[in-house]
Amino acid sequence: MNWLTRLLSNRADITALDIALRETLAHWQAAPEPDLGVAHFEARYVIVNTEATGLDLDADRLLAVGAIAVDCGLLPPTESYYARLEPDPATALINLLTFCGAGPVVVFNAGFNRTLLERALGEHLGIKPEWTWLDLHWLLPALYGELIDHPARLADWMKAFGIETFQRHHALGDAWAIAQLMLAAQARALALGLKTPRSLAELERSCRHLRRQA
């Protein structure tokens, strides 16, 4: 299971968790590695989003997490999760891990959301999931360059696709918008012959590499 998580040098003491939470965490850690070569319509992607006290990674902290599954190309109405970290951050985060499973995980702006989430997981559970992360901040301009040809704000992409949500700047509300963008990304990726989670991960890496060279 070393593909899935590695203990941090300043890991939390998970023995302080109750037995049920430790068993749930152990079950998540034992999950098999996902097959990144399956077709999009056979894959389960999980969109993860966060709420924080602000936008400063050095000073602000995670308040809540939201997640929505895109399962076999669909958005099942029951496949969602939302929790505030207080008063029990360990339970909120373990339940998020259980919902996400082995990934892949989709975010918008991994530089903020992934960093914030990994920090909280390390602090409260002593783990760092080694999910395959897909960042629509990079993938969308690569797939829909005729709409926006550079990394842009979530609000700009929502406007470009005419997407609305029930509440902006809410972990689950924005996750709903990101999930709809993921469906659009899957459709364009299929049209371009990018048929698997692995192909999206490779496209993102290529985009990041080209951006660094520019």
SVG drawing of the C-alpha trace seen along z (x, -y; Angstrom):
<svg xmlns="http://www.w3.org/2000/svg" viewBox="-30 -35 42 39">
<polyline fill="none" stroke="black" stroke-width="0.4" points="0.0,0.0 3.0,-2.4 1.7,-3.7 -1.3,-5.2 0.2,-7.0 3.4,-7.7 3.9,-8.7 5.2,-12.2 8.1,-12.9 5.9,-15.0 3.0,-12.5 0.0,-12.7 -0.5,-10.1 -3.4,-8.1 -3.5,-5.9 -5.5,-8.8 -8.3,-8.0 -11.1,-5.7 -11.1,-2.1 -13.8,-2.6 -11.9,-5.5 -8.6,-3.6 -10.4,-0.7 -11.9,-2.9 -8.5,-4.5 -6.9,-1.1 -9.6,0.1 -8.9,-3.0 -5.2,-2.4 -5.7,1.2 -7.6,0.2 -6.1,1.5 -4.3,-0.9 -6.7,-2.3 -6.4,-1.4 -5.6,-4.6 -5.9,-2.9 -9.7,-2.4 -12.0,-4.5 -13.6,-7.6 -17.0,-6.0 -15.7,-3.2 -13.8,-5.5 -14.8,-7.1 -13.4,-10.6 -13.8,-12.5 -13.9,-16.3 -12.5,-17.8 -12.8,-21.4 -12.1,-23.3 -13.2,-26.2 -10.5,-28.2 -10.2,-31.2 -8.6,-33.0 -6.2,-32.6 -2.9,-32.9 -1.4,-29.4 1.1,-30.6 -1.5,-32.0 -4.9,-30.5 -6.4,-27.1 -8.8,-24.6 -12.4,-25.1 -14.4,-22.6 -14.2,-20.0 -16.6,-19.1 -16.5,-16.3 -18.6,-15.1 -18.1,-11.9 -18.2,-11.8 -18.9,-8.1 -18.9,-6.4 -19.5,-9.8 -22.5,-10.7 -23.2,-12.9 -25.2,-10.7 -27.2,-13.0 -26.3,-11.0 -22.6,-10.9 -21.5,-13.9 -19.8,-14.7 -19.5,-17.9 -18.1,-18.4 -16.7,-21.2 -13.5,-20.2 -14.6,-21.5 -15.3,-20.1 -13.9,-16.8 -11.3,-17.2 -10.2,-13.5 -13.6,-12.2 -14.3,-14.8 -11.1,-13.9 -11.3,-10.1 -14.8,-10.3 -13.5,-12.3 -10.8,-9.7 -13.4,-7.0 -15.5,-8.9 -12.6,-9.5 -11.2,-6.0 -8.1,-5.5 -8.8,-8.4 -8.2,-9.8 -9.0,-13.2 -9.9,-16.3 -9.4,-19.8 -9.4,-23.4 -6.1,-25.1 -4.2,-22.3 -1.6,-24.9 -4.1,-26.0 -6.7,-23.2 -4.3,-20.3 -1.7,-22.0 -4.4,-23.0 -5.9,-19.5 -2.6,-17.7 -1.5,-19.9 -4.6,-19.1 -4.3,-15.4 -0.7,-15.4 -1.6,-17.4 -4.6,-15.4 -4.0,-11.9 -0.3,-11.8 -0.8,-10.8 -0.3,-12.1 -2.5,-10.3 -0.6,-9.6 -3.7,-10.0 -3.4,-10.9 -4.4,-14.5 -6.0,-16.2 -6.1,-20.0 -8.7,-21.6 -6.9,-24.9 -4.4,-23.5 -6.5,-21.0 -9.3,-23.2 -7.2,-25.7 -5.5,-22.8 -8.8,-21.2 -10.9,-24.4 -8.3,-26.9 -10.9,-28.4 -12.7,-29.7 -9.8,-30.6 -6.3,-29.8 -4.6,-30.3 -5.0,-29.3 -8.0,-31.3 -10.2,-31.7 -13.0,-29.3 -15.5,-32.1 -14.2,-32.7 -14.7,-29.1 -18.2,-29.0 -19.1,-32.0 -17.6,-30.5 -19.8,-27.4 -22.8,-29.1 -22.5,-27.1 -24.3,-28.1 -24.2,-26.7 -26.2,-27.0 -23.5,-28.8 -20.1,-30.3 -17.1,-30.1 -18.7,-27.1 -16.7,-23.8 -19.6,-21.8 -21.1,-24.6 -17.9,-25.2 -17.3,-21.4 -20.7,-21.2 -19.5,-23.7 -16.1,-22.0 -17.8,-18.6 -19.8,-20.0 -16.5,-21.4 -15.0,-17.9 -17.9,-16.4 -17.1,-19.0 -13.4,-18.1 -14.2,-14.4 -16.3,-15.1 -13.6,-17.1 -10.8,-14.7 -12.7,-11.8 -13.1,-13.7 -9.3,-14.3 -8.6,-10.6 -7.6,-11.1 -9.7,-8.3 -8.3,-7.5 -7.4,-9.1 -3.7,-8.5 -4.0,-10.4 -5.4,-13.4 -2.6,-13.2 -0.1,-13.2 -1.7,-16.1 -1.6,-18.1 2.1,-17.3 2.8,-18.4 1.0,-21.7 2.8,-22.4 6.2,-21.7 5.4,-24.0 4.3,-26.7 7.6,-26.5 9.6,-26.8 7.6,-29.8"/>
</svg>
